[in-house]
């Protein structure tokens, strides 16, 4: 990323010299199919190393043969919060959401271009060693996870987690194993103590699957549609990359979730900066709101090992405009029709009087990680995903309340600096 002055205004540009990621830029690279003996977890199955408790990803040793529902993977932040890994996260107490990922030697059978778990990596890394949203995912016995949280609640009366989320993957066993993992959890932890979310895999699911998960205690059902338009979807996670997903199946599942789970109990993950315009992105946000759902935004990040790892991350001015627009649509009664866009689909007016817009910006809430709500407030996510879409040096989604230099940086990115205030590179770290 670099910054230039245009008509006296500082504009952030990507490596292609633009302040937005256009379709022409955001093209996945090609890939070769791995050798037959390495497909479907061939290396892991052939060696058949017996797992022994917690496994930390390590590409220098043979990955054990771990499979759901007995084993699951946890985000690094969740593993830190559980005490299964040493360390901490910058400026936040790890995470309030226990993110669980199903795992198999065969891995995810989809091939999404932006994902570190994609099928094309079979020759490169065994599934349990692959990075996902910028971090490693340790593998842990599911019963052990549930027992740790149950013990926290029994001894302390509470747990750091506001919510538990099971992330499904594209695998023939995923639907049945999600139910088993959920049953293991609810046998130890009541949904009244920790709310439950499902991040679904619509490709393998039918309507009855959604009903069963709700009956088992699921509070919120989400769909990682990721791509804001059918064209972007097809190019990055459909037939364009030999992957089984279709936009229609994902959208149909969102409509089923609306019927089954009800108002504000369903939503969609969307990645900003994969070639859609800001108008297209915020139109999708509006469509979800009109259905009674909610949106969870991620900034595109070139995930190492993915088919898009050579591409620019989402320019921060594009990202901040979409973050702010999404917050206004979700929580402030603004509609996309109230906003104004330029010829490239960029937001030029947010549809609110300046004083009202300033008040909303100053809270910093629009720039925090968006996701399923926790116990603090409707617009503060339990799923804070610390640094899942950016490095600490250039934070996209804030897992904490941005203040001081962080807010000055955000205002600079929005081209909405206060008179007499400016941001100097790196000053947020000087405040520590």
C-alpha positions in Angstrom: 0.0 0.0 0.0 1.1 3.6 -0.6 -0.4 7.0 -0.1 -0.5 9.9 -2.7 -1.9 13.4 -2.7 -4.7 14.1 -5.2 -6.1 17.6 -5.2 -4.7 18.0 -1.8 -6.5 14.9 -0.4 -4.4 11.9 0.8 -5.6 8.7 -1.0 -4.4 5.2 -0.2 -3.7 3.1 -3.2 -3.1 -0.6 -3.7 -0.1 -2.1 -5.5 -1.9 -1.6 -8.9 -2.1 2.2 -8.2 -5.8 2.3 -7.5 -7.8 3.0 -4.3 -10.2 0.2 -4.9 -9.7 -3.5 -5.8 -11.3 -3.9 -9.3 -12.3 -7.2 -11.0 -9.4 -6.8 -13.5 -6.9 -6.9 -10.6 -8.5 -9.6 -8.4 -8.0 -12.6 -10.6 -6.9 -15.9 -8.9 -3.8 -17.6 -10.2 -3.9 -21.0 -11.8 -3.1 -24.2 -10.0 -2.1 -27.8 -10.7 -3.7 -30.8 -9.2 -1.6 -32.6 -6.6 -0.2 -36.1 -7.3 -2.9 -38.8 -6.9 -1.1 -40.4 -3.9 -1.3 -37.0 -2.0 -5.0 -36.3 -2.6 -7.7 -36.8 0.0 -5.2 -36.8 2.9 -3.1 -39.6 1.4 0.1 -38.7 3.3 -1.7 -38.6 6.7 -3.6 -41.8 6.1 -0.6 -43.7 4.8 1.5 -42.8 7.9 -1.4 -43.1 10.3 0.3 -41.3 13.2 -1.8 -41.7 16.4 -2.8 -38.3 17.8 -1.9 -37.5 21.4 -4.0 -34.7 22.8 -3.4 -31.2 21.6 -1.6 -30.9 18.2 0.0 -27.6 17.3 0.4 -27.1 13.5 4.0 -28.0 12.4 4.9 -28.6 8.8 8.2 -30.2 9.8 6.7 -33.3 11.4 4.2 -35.8 10.2 0.6 -34.7 11.0 -1.3 -37.2 13.1 -4.5 -38.8 11.8 -7.1 -36.6 13.4 -10.7 -36.5 12.4 -14.0 -34.9 13.6 -16.2 -35.4 15.5 -13.5 -36.6 18.0 -11.1 -33.9 17.0 -11.7 -30.2 16.1 -9.5 -27.3 15.3 -9.5 -24.0 17.3 -8.5 -20.6 16.2 -5.2 -19.4 17.8 -7.1 -16.8 19.8 -9.5 -19.5 21.2 -6.6 -21.8 22.1 -4.9 -18.9 23.9 -8.1 -18.1 25.8 -8.5 -21.7 26.8 -5.0 -21.9 28.0 -4.0 -24.5 25.5 -1.3 -22.3 24.0 1.0 -19.7 25.6 0.9 -16.1 24.6 -1.5 -13.2 24.1 -2.9 -10.7 21.6 -2.2 -7.0 21.1 -4.4 -4.8 23.1 -7.2 -7.4 23.7 -7.8 -10.3 26.0 -7.7 -12.9 23.2 -11.3 -13.6 22.1 -14.9 -13.8 23.4 -15.9 -16.4 20.8 -14.8 -20.0 20.8 -14.3 -20.7 17.1 -14.4 -24.4 16.3 -13.5 -25.8 12.9 -14.3 -29.4 11.7 -11.2 -31.3 10.6 -10.4 -34.4 8.5 -7.3 -35.8 6.9 -9.0 -35.2 3.5 -9.6 -31.6 4.4 -12.1 -29.3 2.8 -13.1 -30.5 -0.6 -13.8 -27.0 -1.9 -11.1 -24.9 -3.6 -12.0 -21.3 -2.7 -9.3 -19.0 -4.2 -8.8 -16.8 -1.1 -8.7 -19.6 1.5 -5.7 -21.3 3.1 -7.7 -24.5 3.6 -8.3 -25.0 -0.1 -8.1 -28.4 -1.8 -5.2 -27.4 -4.2 -2.8 -27.3 -1.2 -2.8 -31.0 -0.6 0.7 -31.5 -1.9 1.9 -28.4 0.0 0.6 -29.0 3.5 -1.4 -31.5 5.4 -4.9 -30.2 6.2 -4.3 -29.7 10.0 -1.2 -27.7 9.3 -2.7 -25.1 7.0 -3.3 -21.5 7.9 -6.8 -20.0 7.9 -7.6 -16.3 8.2 -4.0 -15.6 8.9 -3.4 -17.9 11.9 -2.7 -21.5 12.8 -5.6 -23.7 14.1 -4.4 -26.2 16.7 -6.2 -29.6 16.8 -7.8 -30.6 20.1 -10.1 -33.4 21.3 -13.7 -31.9 21.3 -14.5 -33.4 24.7 -11.5 -31.7 26.2 -12.7 -28.3 24.8 -16.1 -28.7 26.3 -14.8 -29.9 29.7 -12.5 -26.9 30.0 -15.4 -24.4 29.5 -17.7 -26.4 31.7 -15.1 -26.3 34.5 -14.7 -22.5 34.1 -18.5 -22.0 34.5 -18.6 -24.4 37.5 -15.7 -22.9 39.4 -16.0 -19.2 38.4 -19.7 -18.9 37.6 -18.8 -17.7 34.1 -16.4 -18.2 31.1 -14.6 -15.7 29.0 -16.6 -16.9 26.0 -19.8 -15.1 25.1 -20.5 -17.5 22.2 -19.3 -20.8 20.6 -19.3 -21.2 16.8 -18.9 -24.4 14.8 -17.5 -23.8 11.4 -18.4 -26.5 8.9 -16.3 -27.4 5.8 -17.1 -29.1 2.5 -16.8 -32.8 3.4 -19.2 -35.8 3.1 -19.3 -36.2 6.9 -19.6 -32.5 7.8 -23.3 -32.4 8.4 -23.5 -35.5 10.7 -20.3 -34.6 12.5 -21.5 -31.0 13.2 -24.5 -32.5 15.1 -22.2 -34.8 17.1 -19.8 -32.0 18.0 -22.8 -29.8 19.0 -24.1 -32.7 21.2 -20.7 -33.1 22.9 -20.8 -29.4 23.6 -24.4 -29.2 25.0 -23.7 -32.3 27.1 -21.3 -30.1 29.1 -22.3 -26.5 28.5 -25.8 -25.1 28.4 -26.8 -22.7 25.6 -28.0 -20.5 28.4 -24.4 -20.0 29.5 -22.8 -19.8 26.1 -24.8 -19.0 23.0 -24.3 -21.2 19.9 -23.7 -20.1 16.3 -23.2 -22.3 13.2 -21.1 -21.1 10.3 -22.6 -23.4 7.7 -21.6 -25.2 4.5 -24.7 -24.8 2.3 -23.3 -27.0 -0.4 -23.9 -30.2 1.6 -26.9 -29.2 3.6 -30.7 -29.4 3.2 -33.5 -27.6 5.0 -33.9 -30.4 7.6 -30.3 -29.9 8.7 -31.0 -26.3 9.6 -34.1 -27.4 11.6 -32.2 -30.1 13.5 -29.4 -27.7 14.5 -31.9 -25.1 15.8 -33.7 -27.8 17.8 -30.3 -28.8 19.3 -29.8 -25.3 20.7 -28.3 -23.2 17.9 -29.0 -19.5 18.4 -27.7 -18.0 15.2 -27.2 -19.6 11.8 -24.7 -17.9 9.4 -23.7 -18.5 5.8 -20.2 -17.5 4.5 -21.4 -16.3 1.2 -18.1 -14.3 1.1 -18.5 -12.9 -2.5 -20.9 -10.0 -2.9 -22.0 -10.8 -6.4 -22.6 -14.0 -8.4 -19.7 -13.1 -10.8 -17.2 -12.7 -7.9 -18.5 -15.8 -6.3 -18.1 -17.9 -9.5 -14.6 -16.6 -10.1 -13.3 -17.2 -6.6 -15.2 -20.2 -5.2 -17.3 -21.7 -7.9 -16.6 -23.3 -11.3 -13.8 -20.7 -12.0 -11.6 -22.6 -9.5 -13.1 -26.1 -9.9 -15.0 -25.7 -6.6 -18.5 -27.1 -6.0 -20.2 -24.0 -4.5 -22.9 -21.9 -6.3 -24.2 -18.5 -5.3 -27.8 -19.7 -5.7 -27.4 -22.5 -3.2 -25.8 -20.2 -0.7 -28.5 -17.5 -1.1 -31.3 -20.2 -1.0 -29.8 -21.4 2.4 -29.9 -17.8 3.7 -33.6 -17.6 2.8 -34.2 -21.0 4.6 -32.4 -19.7 7.7 -34.6 -16.6 7.7 -37.7 -18.9 7.8 -36.3 -21.3 10.4 -34.3 -19.1 12.8 -36.2 -15.8 12.5 -35.4 -12.1 12.7 -31.8 -11.2 13.6 -31.0 -14.9 14.1 -29.3 -15.4 10.7 -26.6 -13.6 8.8 -23.9 -13.8 6.1 -20.1 -13.4 6.1 -18.9 -11.1 3.2 -15.3 -10.3 2.1 -14.7 -6.7 1.0 -12.3 -6.0 -1.8 -12.5 -9.1 -4.1 -13.6 -7.1 -7.2 -17.0 -5.9 -6.2 -17.9 -2.2 -6.0 -18.8 -0.5 -2.8 -22.3 0.0 -4.1 -22.7 -3.7 -4.8 -21.4 -4.6 -1.4 -23.7 -2.2 0.5 -26.6 -3.2 -1.7 -26.1 -6.8 -0.4 -25.9 -5.5 3.2 -29.2 -3.7 2.6 -30.8 -6.8 1.1 -29.8 -8.8 4.2 -31.2 -6.1 6.5 -34.5 -6.1 4.6 -34.7 -9.8 5.1 -34.2 -9.4 8.8 -30.6 -10.6 8.9 -27.2 -9.2 9.5 -23.8 -9.0 7.8 -20.3 -9.8 9.0 -17.5 -8.1 7.1 -14.0 -9.2 6.4 -11.3 -7.2 4.6 -9.7 -9.3 1.9 -6.2 -10.4 2.9 -3.8 -12.3 0.6 -3.7 -15.5 2.6 -0.4 -17.3 2.3 -0.7 -20.4 0.1 -4.1 -19.4 -1.4 -4.7 -18.8 -5.1 -5.0 -15.0 -4.4 -1.9 -14.6 -2.2 -0.3 -12.5 -4.9 -3.1 -9.8 -4.9 -3.4 -6.6 -2.9 -5.3 -6.5 0.4 -8.4 -4.2 0.5 -7.3 -0.5 0.4 -8.1 0.9 3.7 -10.2 3.9 2.4 -12.4 1.4 0.5 -12.6 -0.7 3.6 -13.5 2.1 6.0 -16.2 3.5 3.7 -17.8 0.0 3.5 -17.5 -0.6 7.3 -19.1 2.8 8.0 -21.8 2.3 5.4 -22.6 -1.2 6.7 -22.9 0.1 10.3 -25.3 2.9 9.2 -27.5 0.4 7.3 -27.5 -2.2 10.1 -27.9 0.1 13.1 -28.7 3.7 12.2 -31.7 3.3 9.8 -29.8 4.6 6.8 -30.6 2.9 3.5 -28.3 2.4 0.6 -30.7 4.5 -1.5 -29.9 7.4 0.8 -26.2 7.3 0.0 -24.5 8.6 -3.1 -21.9 6.8 -5.2 -19.4 7.9 -7.9 -19.0 6.4 -11.3 -16.7 3.6 -9.8 -19.3 2.7 -7.2 -17.4 4.4 -4.3 -19.4 6.0 -1.5 -19.4 9.8 -1.8 -22.1 10.6 0.7 -23.4 8.5 3.5 -26.9 9.9 3.6 -26.7 11.6 7.1 -26.2 15.1 8.2 -22.5 15.8 9.0 -23.0 16.3 12.8 -24.9 13.0 13.1 -22.3 11.1 11.0 -19.5 12.6 13.2 -21.2 11.3 16.4 -21.4 7.8 15.0 -17.8 7.8 13.7 -16.5 9.0 17.1 -17.9 6.0 18.9 -15.6 3.7 16.9 -18.2 1.0 16.8 -18.4 0.9 13.0 -14.8 -0.1 12.8 -14.8 -3.0 15.2 -15.0 -6.6 14.0 -18.6 -7.4 12.9 -20.1 -10.8 13.8 -22.6 -12.5 16.0 -23.4 -10.4 19.0 -22.0 -11.1 22.5 -23.2 -10.1 26.0 -22.2 -6.4 25.8 -24.4 -4.9 23.1 -26.1 -5.8 19.9 -23.5 -3.9 17.9 -20.4 -5.3 19.7 -19.5 -8.7 18.3 -18.6 -11.8 20.4 -16.8 -13.0 17.4 -14.0 -10.5 17.5 -11.5 -12.6 15.4 -8.4 -10.7 16.6 -6.3 -9.8 13.5 -8.0 -12.3 11.3 -8.0 -10.0 8.3 -5.0 -7.8 8.9 -1.7 -7.5 10.7 -1.5 -5.5 13.9 0.5 -2.8 12.1 -2.4 -2.0 9.8 -5.6 -3.1 11.6 -8.7 -3.6 9.5 -11.2 -5.0 12.0 -10.6 -3.7 15.5 -11.1 -6.4 18.2 -11.0 -3.5 20.8 -12.5 0.0 20.9 -10.3 2.2 18.7 -9.4 5.4 20.5 -6.6 8.1 20.3 -4.2 7.5 17.5 -6.3 4.6 16.2 -9.2 6.9 15.6 -7.0 9.5 14.0 -5.8 6.8 11.6 -9.3 5.8 10.8 -10.3 9.4 10.2 -7.3 9.8 7.9 -8.3 6.7 5.9 -11.9 8.1 5.6 -10.5 11.6 4.6 -12.5 12.9 7.6 -9.8 14.2 9.9 -10.7 16.8 12.5 -9.4 20.3 12.2 -6.0 20.5 13.9 -5.7 16.7 14.3 -3.6 14.4 12.1 -2.2 10.9 12.3 1.5 10.1 12.0 2.5 6.6 10.9 3.0 4.3 13.9 2.0 6.7 16.6 -0.6 4.3 18.0 2.2 2.1 19.2 3.9 5.1 20.8 0.9 5.4 23.1 1.5 2.0 24.7 
